[in-house]
C-alpha cells in the first residue's frame, strides 16, 4: 500500500458531528481534500512538483474546503490546521516543524504517543504527537523510500543517512514491542572551526591554539566522550587546521564529517548487508582499503569494534596526524576500550596491543555535555610509552566541572618540535608556559 493510500485510508475515518478535536479535524480535512481533487491528482502534485510548490498548490485547495465547509470545521486557528494537514500529506507529519527548526538537533519518537526533541542541548517534550503507529510508519516510509531501505518485521532495524546528512535509526516490532522507536540526529554545519567553538565558550583561546598546533604538528588525536558530547563537531573543527596540501580519507558508518574547508577529502561510508545478506562493507574493510589510497591522514569517524587494530596499524605505518573518536567516560577508560576493541580484530595479548596504542596515539582529548546542554572540550592528555611498553597518560590540560574552568598543567612535549618546524613561535609557547600555576 502506498503512502498516499494509507493517508486516504486514515483520512476516511468518520468523526462525530461537531467533534472539534484537532486530530479528528485533520482526518476530515484530508478526506475532503482527496475527495475533491482525487488521489491521483494529489499524488501527482507531490511527486512532480517541488515540495514548496506542492504545498502552495494544496494549501489553496485546503483553504477553499475550509471556506466552503465552514460549519464542519469550527476551529479558531485555521492556519494551524492547514499546516498540520500539509505536513502530513507533503512532509513528515508531527516531526516536520522539528526538522525545519535549525535550533533542534535531535528528534526522538518513542512510539506514537511520545515525541521528544533536543534544542540547544536540552531534551523537551513535544505537545503534538502521532495519531497511531500507522502514521509513524507512513513517515518512516517517506524517509526511507528514497534511500532504498527496508523496514518491516523481517528487517526491523535500520540505520540510514539522509541526503542532507541527517542520521536516522529506526526500530519496529517485534524488536520494539511498544511501537516504532526512531532517533533522528540532525546534521548542523554551524560549528565548523575552533574559532566558532571559542565563541560558544567550549574552550579558552590558549587551549584552541594548542589543539591547532597539535594538528599542524601531525599529532595523532583521539577524541573521547559520551553520546552527543560534541566529538564529531570537534573533529570537524580540527579539520580546518590541516594543511590544504594534504590528502584526507574519512571513514564513517554514516557520513557526518563535513570537511568543507579542505579541498582534498575522500569520504568513505560503510554499507550494511542487503536483504539477501550480501554486499556488506565494514569500517574495517574501509580502513584497510584506505591504506591503498595514498592518504596523508586517515580520519575514522568513530571506532567501535575490530577496526581499532587496523586504525592503530595505520597510525604506526606512515600516517601520523590521523584522527578518530570513541565512546568513553575518561582517558583511561578510552585506552581500556581501545584494547578491548583491538582484541576483537586480532587476538593478541593486551600488553602487545597496549604497546601498539602507546606508539600510535599522541593525544587523548575529552569532550562532554553539561547538564544545561552546553558542550565543553575537557581534559587533554599525552599518550606516552613507559619503559615497560605500557600506556602512560600525562595530563596537559585539566578541566574543573564545578568552576567550569580549564588549567594548563604542562606544555605538551610536541611544542618543542613545533617551534623547530616553524609551526608555532617560541613567544607563543612562552605565553602557554606562563599559564601553568
Backbone torsions as a table, in degrees:
resi	resn	phi	psi	omega
1	UNK	NA	131.5	-177.7
2	UNK	-73.5	166.6	178.9
3	UNK	-59.7	-47.2	-176.9
4	UNK	-68.2	-32.1	176.2
5	UNK	-65.3	-36.4	175.8
6	UNK	-65.9	-40.6	178.2
7	UNK	-61.0	-42.1	-178.7
8	UNK	-65.0	-43.2	178.9
9	UNK	-60.7	-42.2	179.1
10	UNK	-68.0	-37.4	-177.9
11	UNK	-73.9	-16.4	-176.3
12	UNK	-82.8	-3.4	178.8
13	UNK	-64.0	130.9	-177.4
14	UNK	-82.7	140.8	179.2
15	UNK	-109.1	146.0	176.7
16	UNK	-58.4	144.5	-178.9
17	UNK	-59.6	129.2	177.9
18	UNK	82.4	1.0	179.7
19	UNK	-75.8	120.7	-169.1
20	UNK	-105.6	12.6	176.8
21	UNK	-59.6	133.8	-174.4
22	UNK	-60.7	-38.9	179.1
23	UNK	-62.3	-41.2	178.7
24	UNK	-68.2	-36.9	177.9
25	UNK	-64.1	-36.7	176.8
26	UNK	-62.6	-45.1	-179.9
27	UNK	-60.7	-43.6	-179.4
28	UNK	-64.7	-41.9	-177.9
29	UNK	-68.7	-38.5	176.4
30	UNK	-63.2	-42.1	179.6
31	UNK	-62.5	-41.2	178.8
32	UNK	-65.5	-38.7	179.6
33	UNK	-62.0	-47.1	-178.1
34	UNK	-71.0	-33.9	177.4
35	UNK	-66.4	-37.7	-177.1
36	UNK	-75.3	-44.8	-175.2
37	UNK	-94.3	-28.7	-174.2
38	UNK	94.2	142.9	-176.7
39	UNK	-60.9	-40.2	-177.4
40	UNK	-66.3	-37.5	179.3
41	UNK	-66.9	-44.5	178.7
42	UNK	-62.0	-44.2	179.6
43	UNK	-62.8	-40.0	-179.2
44	UNK	-64.9	-39.6	179.5
45	UNK	-64.7	-42.0	-178.7
46	UNK	-67.9	-40.0	-174.8
47	UNK	-75.9	-37.1	-171.0
48	UNK	-96.8	-31.1	-177.6
49	UNK	-87.7	160.6	170.3
50	UNK	-66.8	154.7	-178.6
51	UNK	-53.7	-42.1	-179.8
52	UNK	-65.3	-42.5	179.7
53	UNK	-65.4	-42.2	179.6
54	UNK	-61.6	-42.3	179.3
55	UNK	-63.1	-41.6	-179.6
56	UNK	-61.9	-44.8	-178.5
57	UNK	-66.0	-43.9	-178.3
58	UNK	-72.4	-30.2	177.4
59	UNK	-62.4	-38.7	177.6
60	UNK	-59.8	-44.3	-179.7
61	UNK	-65.9	-40.8	-179.3
62	UNK	-64.7	-42.1	-179.9
63	UNK	-69.4	-32.1	175.8
64	UNK	-64.2	-42.5	177.9
65	UNK	-62.3	-42.5	179.9
66	UNK	-63.1	-39.1	179.2
67	UNK	-67.9	-39.2	-177.8
68	UNK	-73.9	-40.2	-176.4
69	UNK	-109.8	49.5	-177.0
70	UNK	-57.5	-37.7	-177.2
71	UNK	-67.1	-29.1	-177.3
72	UNK	-81.4	-17.5	-177.8
73	UNK	-126.1	81.5	-175.5
74	UNK	-97.2	73.3	178.8
75	UNK	-117.1	146.7	-179.8
76	UNK	-72.7	-32.3	-174.5
77	UNK	-115.3	90.1	177.2
78	UNK	-65.6	-35.6	-176.9
79	UNK	-60.5	-41.6	-179.5
80	UNK	-66.6	-41.5	178.8
81	UNK	-62.4	-46.0	-179.8
82	UNK	-62.8	-43.6	-179.0
83	UNK	-61.7	-43.4	-178.3
84	UNK	-67.1	-38.6	177.9
85	UNK	-65.9	-42.6	177.9
86	UNK	-63.0	-37.6	177.1
87	UNK	-61.8	-38.3	-178.4
88	UNK	-76.4	-37.6	-176.8
89	UNK	-81.1	-41.5	-174.7
90	UNK	-105.0	-20.4	-172.7
91	UNK	-123.3	-138.8	-173.3
92	UNK	-114.4	30.9	174.4
93	UNK	62.5	-136.3	-174.9
94	UNK	-60.5	-22.8	-177.4
95	UNK	-91.6	-3.5	-178.0
96	UNK	-60.4	-46.0	177.6
97	UNK	-61.0	-33.2	179.2
98	UNK	-70.9	-37.1	178.0
99	UNK	-69.0	-28.8	179.8
100	UNK	-81.9	-18.3	-176.5
101	UNK	-82.6	114.7	-177.6
102	UNK	-67.9	-20.1	179.7
103	UNK	-79.1	-16.6	-180.0
104	UNK	-86.4	125.6	-177.0
105	UNK	-105.4	-18.3	-178.5
106	UNK	-150.9	142.2	177.7
107	UNK	-123.4	129.4	-174.9
108	UNK	-126.8	117.9	178.5
109	UNK	-106.0	118.7	179.1
110	UNK	-112.3	68.7	-173.8
111	UNK	82.5	173.8	-173.8
112	UNK	-68.0	-25.3	-173.2
113	UNK	-101.1	8.2	-178.0
114	UNK	-139.0	118.5	-178.4
115	UNK	-135.5	123.6	178.6
116	UNK	-122.4	161.0	175.2
117	UNK	-149.2	155.5	178.8
118	UNK	-107.6	123.6	176.0
119	UNK	-126.1	123.9	-178.5
120	UNK	54.7	37.5	175.5
121	UNK	83.6	0.4	-177.1
122	UNK	-116.6	131.2	178.0
123	UNK	-76.4	134.7	178.3
124	UNK	-130.4	152.1	179.1
125	UNK	-93.3	131.8	179.7
126	UNK	-84.4	133.6	177.4
127	UNK	-68.8	-34.0	179.8
128	UNK	-90.5	134.1	179.4
129	UNK	-129.2	-179.2	177.4
130	UNK	-79.7	153.6	179.8
131	UNK	-80.5	-29.6	-174.7
132	UNK	-162.9	168.0	174.6
133	UNK	-62.6	-34.1	178.9
134	UNK	-58.8	-40.5	-179.6
135	UNK	-67.6	-37.1	176.2
136	UNK	-62.4	-41.7	-179.5
137	UNK	-66.4	-34.6	175.6
138	UNK	-60.7	-44.5	179.7
139	UNK	-64.4	-42.8	178.9
140	UNK	-63.8	-38.7	175.1
141	UNK	-57.1	-44.7	-176.8
142	UNK	-67.2	-33.6	179.2
143	UNK	-74.1	-43.7	-170.2
144	UNK	-89.1	-25.4	-176.0
145	UNK	-56.2	-45.8	179.5
146	UNK	-65.1	-18.1	-177.8
147	UNK	-92.5	-5.9	-178.6
148	UNK	69.7	25.7	-178.7
149	UNK	-100.6	153.1	-174.7
150	UNK	-117.9	139.6	178.5
151	UNK	-143.1	109.3	177.8
152	UNK	-158.9	-169.1	-175.9
153	UNK	-63.4	-31.9	180.0
154	UNK	-79.8	-20.6	178.7
155	UNK	-138.8	76.6	-167.3
156	UNK	-84.3	-0.6	-179.3
157	UNK	-127.9	135.3	177.5
158	UNK	-142.6	138.3	170.8
159	UNK	-118.6	129.8	-175.8
160	UNK	-147.5	158.4	175.1
161	UNK	-119.7	128.4	178.8
162	UNK	-77.8	167.0	-177.4
163	UNK	-60.9	-29.5	-178.7
164	UNK	-87.4	3.7	177.5
165	UNK	99.5	-10.9	178.1
166	UNK	-63.8	145.0	-177.5
167	UNK	-110.2	133.4	-175.5
168	UNK	-122.1	131.5	169.4
169	UNK	-123.7	127.3	-179.2
170	UNK	-133.6	142.9	179.3
171	UNK	-142.3	131.5	-174.6
172	UNK	-127.2	178.0	179.6
173	UNK	-59.7	147.5	7.5
174	UNK	-86.8	-2.6	-178.3
175	UNK	-72.9	-30.7	177.8
176	UNK	-113.5	89.0	-172.3
177	UNK	-69.0	-19.0	-177.3
178	UNK	-100.2	18.5	178.0
179	UNK	114.0	162.6	-178.2
180	UNK	-57.1	135.6	175.7
181	UNK	-114.8	122.0	-174.1
182	UNK	-128.9	134.8	174.8
183	UNK	-123.7	123.6	178.2
184	UNK	-119.8	113.7	176.6
185	UNK	-99.3	115.4	-176.6
186	UNK	-82.1	137.4	177.2
187	UNK	-82.0	132.1	176.8
188	UNK	-119.0	122.8	178.1
189	UNK	-95.8	16.9	-174.9
190	UNK	-76.9	-26.4	-178.9
191	UNK	-109.2	101.8	-173.3
192	UNK	-127.7	9.3	-178.1
193	UNK	-154.7	161.5	176.5
194	UNK	-64.5	-32.4	179.4
195	UNK	-64.4	-35.2	178.0
196	UNK	-69.5	-39.3	175.6
197	UNK	-63.1	-35.4	177.9
198	UNK	-63.5	-42.3	178.9
199	UNK	-62.9	-33.8	-178.5
200	UNK	-82.4	-2.3	179.1
201	UNK	78.4	19.0	-178.2
202	UNK	-74.6	-18.9	178.9
203	UNK	-166.4	158.6	177.7
204	UNK	-80.7	167.3	-175.0
205	UNK	-64.2	-38.9	-179.3
206	UNK	-66.3	-32.9	178.3
207	UNK	-69.1	-41.6	177.0
208	UNK	-61.0	-39.3	179.4
209	UNK	-65.3	-38.4	178.8
210	UNK	-66.4	-43.3	178.8
211	UNK	-64.3	-41.1	177.4
212	UNK	-60.7	-44.0	178.9
213	UNK	-63.0	-39.2	-179.0
214	UNK	-62.6	-42.2	179.8
215	UNK	-66.4	-45.6	-179.3
216	UNK	-66.4	-27.5	177.7
217	UNK	-85.8	8.8	175.8
218	UNK	60.7	44.1	172.6
219	UNK	-83.0	133.5	176.2
220	UNK	-79.6	122.0	-170.0
221	UNK	-121.0	134.3	170.9
222	UNK	-112.8	128.5	176.8
223	UNK	-103.4	122.7	-176.8
224	UNK	-119.1	151.7	179.4
225	UNK	168.4	-178.0	-179.7
226	UNK	-86.6	179.6	178.1
227	UNK	-63.5	132.0	177.9
228	UNK	72.8	17.8	-177.3
229	UNK	-86.9	-7.4	177.9
230	UNK	102.1	21.5	-178.0
231	UNK	-64.6	-48.5	-179.5
232	UNK	-66.3	-36.4	177.8
233	UNK	-60.6	-43.9	178.9
234	UNK	-65.3	-39.0	177.9
235	UNK	-61.5	-41.7	176.4
236	UNK	-61.2	-41.1	-179.7
237	UNK	-66.5	-40.5	-179.8
238	UNK	-66.1	-28.6	-179.1
239	UNK	-61.8	-28.3	180.0
240	UNK	-65.8	-18.2	-177.8
241	UNK	-91.8	-5.0	179.9
242	UNK	-78.8	136.3	-179.4
243	UNK	-59.3	138.1	-177.1
244	UNK	-68.9	-10.3	177.6
245	UNK	-85.4	-1.2	-177.7
246	UNK	-98.1	151.1	178.1
247	UNK	-100.7	125.8	-176.5
248	UNK	-113.7	134.3	171.5
249	UNK	-114.4	119.9	178.3
250	UNK	-102.7	141.5	-176.7
251	UNK	-131.5	123.4	-176.6
252	UNK	-146.0	159.9	170.2
253	UNK	-65.9	-49.1	173.5
254	UNK	-139.2	131.7	-170.1
255	UNK	-63.0	108.7	174.4
256	UNK	-114.9	-27.4	-179.8
257	UNK	-68.1	131.3	-179.9
258	UNK	-125.5	84.3	-179.4
259	UNK	-83.7	59.4	-172.5
260	UNK	-65.5	-27.6	-176.5
261	UNK	-81.5	-7.8	-177.5
262	UNK	-103.7	133.8	-174.0
263	UNK	-80.6	-15.1	-172.0
264	UNK	-130.4	79.1	-179.1
265	UNK	-125.7	131.8	176.4
266	UNK	-113.9	104.6	179.5
267	UNK	-85.1	133.5	175.1
268	UNK	-120.1	142.5	-176.7
269	UNK	-132.0	132.3	178.7
270	UNK	-66.8	159.0	-179.6
271	UNK	-134.4	134.9	176.9
272	UNK	-74.6	163.1	176.9
273	UNK	-66.7	151.4	177.9
274	UNK	-73.5	178.5	178.3
275	UNK	-58.9	-32.2	179.8
276	UNK	-80.0	-3.3	179.1
277	UNK	85.3	18.0	-179.0
278	UNK	-121.1	167.9	173.3
279	UNK	84.2	9.2	-179.3
280	UNK	-69.6	135.2	174.1
281	UNK	-126.5	113.6	-174.4
282	UNK	-90.3	166.9	174.2
283	UNK	-58.1	-39.0	-179.6
284	UNK	-63.5	-41.0	176.7
285	UNK	-59.2	-42.0	-176.6
286	UNK	-70.7	-36.5	177.9
287	UNK	-63.9	-43.5	177.8
288	UNK	-61.7	-43.5	-178.3
289	UNK	-68.5	-32.3	-178.3
290	UNK	-60.2	-29.8	-179.6
291	UNK	-64.6	-20.2	-179.7
292	UNK	-95.3	5.2	-174.4
293	UNK	-105.5	16.3	179.2
294	UNK	53.3	52.4	178.3
295	UNK	-82.2	146.1	167.6
296	UNK	-86.1	-35.6	176.9
297	UNK	-138.5	142.8	174.9
298	UNK	-113.0	128.0	179.2
299	UNK	-117.2	113.3	177.7
300	UNK	-99.6	114.8	-173.9
301	UNK	-53.3	-42.3	175.4
302	UNK	-157.8	130.4	176.0
303	UNK	-95.6	123.9	-179.0
304	UNK	-140.0	8.0	-177.8
305	UNK	-159.9	-146.6	-171.9
306	UNK	-67.0	-14.1	178.1
307	UNK	-67.1	-10.9	-179.8
308	UNK	-57.8	-40.1	-178.0
309	UNK	-67.0	-37.1	179.1
310	UNK	-70.0	-36.3	177.7
311	UNK	-64.6	-42.3	178.5
312	UNK	-64.6	-39.7	177.3
313	UNK	-61.8	-40.5	-180.0
314	UNK	-63.3	-41.7	179.6
315	UNK	-65.9	-28.0	-177.9
316	UNK	-91.1	-3.3	-175.6
317	UNK	-124.0	48.4	170.3
318	UNK	97.2	16.9	178.3
319	UNK	-128.0	57.5	176.1
320	UNK	-66.5	157.2	-180.0
321	UNK	84.4	11.1	177.6
322	UNK	-76.5	159.0	-174.1
323	UNK	-130.0	149.3	175.2
324	UNK	-158.0	170.0	174.7
325	UNK	-131.2	158.7	173.9
326	UNK	-156.8	159.6	178.9
327	UNK	-84.7	127.4	176.3
328	UNK	-169.0	155.4	-179.1
329	UNK	-87.2	-28.0	177.1
330	UNK	-153.8	176.5	-173.0
331	UNK	-64.5	-42.4	-179.5
332	UNK	-65.4	-40.6	176.9
333	UNK	-63.0	-36.0	178.8
334	UNK	-63.7	-40.0	177.8
335	UNK	-64.7	-43.3	179.0
336	UNK	-61.2	-41.5	179.3
337	UNK	-66.7	-39.0	176.5
338	UNK	-60.6	-40.7	179.0
339	UNK	-63.0	-46.1	-179.6
340	UNK	-63.2	-44.3	-178.6
341	UNK	-66.8	-38.9	179.6
342	UNK	-64.6	-33.1	179.7
343	UNK	-69.0	-24.5	173.9
344	UNK	-63.2	-35.3	-176.1
345	UNK	-86.4	-26.8	-179.2
346	UNK	-153.9	120.1	-174.3
347	UNK	-78.7	76.8	178.4
348	UNK	-109.3	158.1	174.9
349	UNK	-59.1	143.3	-179.8
350	UNK	-54.7	-32.3	-178.2
351	UNK	-64.7	-39.0	179.6
352	UNK	-69.4	-39.4	178.5
353	UNK	-66.8	-39.8	179.5
354	UNK	-63.9	-37.2	176.9
355	UNK	-65.4	-36.7	176.1
356	UNK	-62.9	-42.6	178.4
357	UNK	-63.3	-42.6	-177.3
358	UNK	-62.1	-32.5	-179.3
359	UNK	-91.8	-17.5	-177.4
360	UNK	-90.5	-47.6	-176.8
361	UNK	-87.9	146.3	176.1
362	UNK	-111.3	-39.5	-175.2
363	UNK	-135.7	144.5	172.2
364	UNK	-121.0	118.7	-178.3
365	UNK	-115.1	131.8	-179.5
366	UNK	-98.1	144.1	172.4
367	UNK	-131.8	150.3	-178.8
368	UNK	-156.3	165.4	178.2
369	UNK	-112.9	130.8	179.5
370	UNK	-80.6	169.2	-177.1
371	UNK	-64.4	-24.5	178.9
372	UNK	-86.7	4.7	177.7
373	UNK	94.2	-12.7	-180.0
374	UNK	-75.4	151.7	179.8
375	UNK	-104.3	150.5	177.9
376	UNK	-136.0	142.6	169.0
377	UNK	-89.1	113.3	-171.5
378	UNK	-90.9	-136.3	-173.3
379	UNK	-65.3	151.5	174.1
380	UNK	-128.8	131.4	-179.8
381	UNK	-127.3	143.7	171.2
382	UNK	-83.0	139.0	176.9
383	UNK	-99.8	111.9	-176.7
384	UNK	-123.1	159.2	-179.4
385	UNK	-97.4	121.7	178.9
386	UNK	-78.7	177.4	-176.8
387	UNK	-62.9	-31.4	-179.8
388	UNK	-91.4	9.4	176.6
389	UNK	87.2	-1.3	-178.6
390	UNK	-82.1	162.5	178.6
391	UNK	-78.1	130.9	174.3
392	UNK	-121.4	126.7	179.8
393	UNK	-98.9	120.3	179.3
394	UNK	-110.5	111.8	-175.6
395	UNK	-71.5	128.2	176.9
396	UNK	-105.0	-39.6	178.7
397	UNK	-127.2	128.5	175.2
398	UNK	-114.4	154.5	-178.4
399	UNK	-126.1	131.1	177.7
400	UNK	-98.9	113.0	-176.6
401	UNK	-67.4	-34.3	-177.3
402	UNK	-68.4	-44.8	-178.0
403	UNK	-93.1	-4.8	-178.9
404	UNK	52.8	53.2	-176.2
405	UNK	-139.6	156.8	-179.0
406	UNK	-111.2	148.8	175.4
407	UNK	-132.6	129.7	174.9
408	UNK	-82.7	113.1	-177.6
409	UNK	-82.3	-42.7	178.3
410	UNK	-157.8	153.0	176.6
411	UNK	-75.5	130.1	-179.0
412	UNK	-57.2	149.4	-175.4
413	UNK	-67.5	-21.9	-179.5
414	UNK	-71.0	-12.3	-176.5
415	UNK	-61.4	-37.6	-178.3
416	UNK	-63.0	-45.2	178.3
417	UNK	-67.1	-32.8	178.9
418	UNK	-66.9	-33.7	176.5
419	UNK	-65.4	-45.2	-179.2
420	UNK	-63.9	-33.1	-179.5
421	UNK	-83.8	-3.6	179.9
422	UNK	76.8	17.1	179.5
423	UNK	-77.4	-35.9	179.7
424	UNK	-139.6	151.1	-179.0
425	UNK	-86.4	156.4	177.1
426	UNK	-63.8	-32.0	178.6
427	UNK	-64.6	-39.5	179.2
428	UNK	-65.7	-43.9	178.0
429	UNK	-63.6	-35.3	176.5
430	UNK	-62.8	-36.6	176.8
431	UNK	-66.7	-35.6	175.7
432	UNK	-63.9	-45.7	-178.0
433	UNK	-60.9	-32.5	-179.7
434	UNK	-67.5	-19.4	179.9
435	UNK	-81.5	-14.6	-177.7
436	UNK	-71.4	125.9	-177.8
437	UNK	-60.0	NA	NA
